[in-house]
Amino acid sequence: MRAIIISGMPAAGKTTVAKILSKELGLKMVGAGDFLKEMAKDRGYIPGGDDWWDTAEGIRFMRERETNPDFDKEVDARLLKKLEQGNVIATSYTAPWISKSGFKVWLKAESKSRAERMAKRDNTGLKQTIKTTKIRDVENYRIYKGLYNMEFGKDLSPFDLIVDTDGIAPEEVARIILNKLKELKELGA
């Protein structure tokens, strides 16, 4: 099977849905964030868990990485190698725009529902997660606009499927993706 790439704004459900798909399809799951965390460790940070990006240290690392575009380019190079090999499910902000391979899915979610998910996931207050979500949205857009001149979160033209995750359980989102993959296989696409 070729690669499946899941993208979307922070807390849209990428990792949760990718884990479900990974288990269902028996494919290895990789995330661009995993490679970035490896690089953060090399620089003395202590990243841990899916919510690390939302911590003060994670936000500080995001700001540091802005000053060195090699961080993200190295992450993307590593991820592209994995995608070219196929048989993988990847979560990535940039891969849908820079990879020629893979079935690309955008998980759409409103900022309020993303903040609510983040608050529940990270066991933090909603006010703080609304603020964190806004910071991450702005930072991610600025980083990827500068690196690749891409309109992260605005230009959805690279995607084969867009799924609105608001009010839908992750299992249902995964089922929608699986049904689309099955349909494409039956059509010979």
N, C-alpha and C positions, 0 to 999 in steps of 0.2 A: 504494500500500500504506500502511496505517496504520503508526504507529510501533511498533517493538519495543523494549521496555525490559528491560534485563538488570540484575538486582540480586543482592546476596549479600554476605556478610561479606568483609573484606579478604582478598585472595589466594585467593578461591574460583574464580577463572578468568574473571571478567567481561570484562576487556579482551581477553584472548586469544580467547574465544568470540565476542565482538562483532566482532573483526577478521575472523574466519573468515566469519561471517554477512554482514558488510558486503561482502566480496569475492564471496561466493556469490550474493548477491541484488542486488549493484550499488547498494547504498544507502550514503549518507553516514553515517559514524560520529561521534557526539559523546559527550563524557563530561562529567558535572557537574564532575569534577575539572579538566578543561581550563579551564572558566570560573573556577574557584577559583584555579587557578594564575595566570591573568591578573591576578586581584585581588591575589595574593601579590606578583607582580612590581611592581604599583603601589605596594606598601608596602616595597619594597626587598629582598625575598627573591629568590633565584636558583633557582627551581624548574626541574628538568630530569628527564626520564625518568619512566617509570611507577613507579619505586621511590622517588621523591623523598619521598613521604609517610612512608616508613619511616626516613628519615634524622633526625639530631638537629634539623636546621633545619625539616624537615617537621613533626615532632612539636611543635616550638616554635611554628610557625605555627598548628597545630591548637589549641594552648592559647590563643594570641592571639585566634583567631576565636571561641572560646567567650565572650569578653568582649564581642563585638559580633555580635548575631544578624543584623544587616544583611548580613554576608558571605554567609551561607547562603541567606537569603531572596532576595538579588540573583541568586545562582547559580541557584536554583530558578526564578525568574521568567524568566531567559534560557533555561533548559532547557525550560520549559513552552511557550514560544513556538515552539521548534524542534519539539517533539512535536506541537503543534497543526497544524503545516504538513504533517506526515506524511513518508513516504518517508525515514525516518531510523532508525538503530539507536542507542540511547542506553544508556550505563552510568550508573547513578545509585543512590545509597542511598535517596533520598526520593521520587523520581518515582512509583514504584508506589502510594504512599499518597496523593499530592497531585494526581496527574493522573487525569482521567476517561477519557483516550484511551490507546490502545496495547495491544499484546499483552505481558503482563507475565510475566517469567520470573525465578524465584528459583533461584540456584545454591547448592545446599547442600553444605557441606564441613565435616568435623571440624576442630577447631583444630590438631591435630597435622599433618594433611596440608596445611593452609593454611600453617603455619609451615615445613614442608618445601619447599613451592612457593616461598615467599618467600625462603628461604635460597638455593635454587638460582637464582632469578631475580636476586636482589641480590648473589649471591656473598658471603654472610655466614654466620656460624656458626649452627647450629641453636638453641643456647641463647639467643643474642641475638634471633633471630626469634621464638622462643616468647614472650619478654618483650615484644617490639614488638607482636606480634599481640594479646596480652592488653591492652596499653595502648590500642591502636586500637579494640578491641572495646568497652572500657569508655567511651572518649571518644566514639565514634560513638553509642553508645546514649544517653549523657547529653545530647549535643548535640541529637539528634533528638527525644528525649523532651521536652526543654525547649522546642524550637521548635514542634513540631507535636503533642506528646503522643502520639507514635507509639511502638510497641513494636518498634523495629528489631531484626530477627533473631528475634523471638519471635512476632509476629502475622504470619502468612503468608496471611491472608485476601484480600489484594488480587491474588494471583497466579493467572494462568491455567495455569501449568505450574511444577512444582518438579522440578529435576533434581539428583540426587546426583552430584557430580563426583568423589568419592573413587574412585581406581583406574580412572578413565575418561579416555581421551585427549580433549583439547579438540575434535578433529574429530568424535569420536563424540557429544559433548555437543551440538555444533552440528547434527549429523545428527538427533538426537532432537528438537530444536527445529524444524528444517525439516519433519520428518515430521508433527509436531503442527500446524504452520501449514498444511501441505498437506491434512491431515485436516479441519481446520476449514473451509478453502476449499471442499472437496468437499461438506461438510455444509451449506454456505451460511451458516455462522456468521460 
